[in-house]
Amino acid sequence: MLELDDVHAGYGRTAVLHGVTLTVGAGERLGVLGRNGVGKSTLLRTIVGQLPLTAGRIVFDGRDLSRRPIHVRAREGIAYVPQGRQIFPALSVLDNLRVAAYATRRADWKARLEDMWREFPVLDRKRHDPGGSLSGGQQQILALARALMTQPRLLLLDEPSEGVQPSIVDEIAEIVRRLNEERDITVILVEQNLDFATRVVAHAHLMDKGQLVRDLPAADVLSDRALQHEYLGV
């Protein structure tokens, strides 16, 4: 489904990704793990098109998206939930979802909105409340629902457990697994919370200094303390 071939990217003259090569099959749940500052978020931003490539290729479902803008990638089926959620705090929950629907330019957005109310009852109860009035966990669920309004086939999640109370962290893990299993949405997760990550993903890539350096089952990361110390600083 997704192929990254020798991808290089960064910020201005500062290179962050140094030749990342990755293949993600349809329906996979893949984690990208590593210390802060090694390039994990940069990788997601490059895949979604927020950052331009300086070299390499990004191919999604056989289409070369390497030079395509972010809105084209979204319409191709790539959705991104950024670190910190970045909802619109002054807009209602309903309008946060409407914004995402409008961006897709699809006629069936009202049906998808009803689907979100059924999927996430907490959002239905708060549909007229400002997004900024929600708890951190509720905002994360809103950010997920906003991404789902675009009917993605690939979902990129950046630190979804950050700033979220433990009970809702468990709920978010269950939601992501359900989206993968019931809707066949492929998931790439960047996460610092190792327990959360290993509940969500089946396979993990460890990142260090802008490169993917290890590829292994997620359960092996959880059980290997030496590996955690070397690559995660745990």
Order of alpha helices (4+ residues) and beta strands (2+ residues): beta-beta-beta-alpha-beta-beta-alpha-beta-alpha-alpha-alpha-alpha-beta-alpha-beta-alpha-beta-beta-alpha-alpha
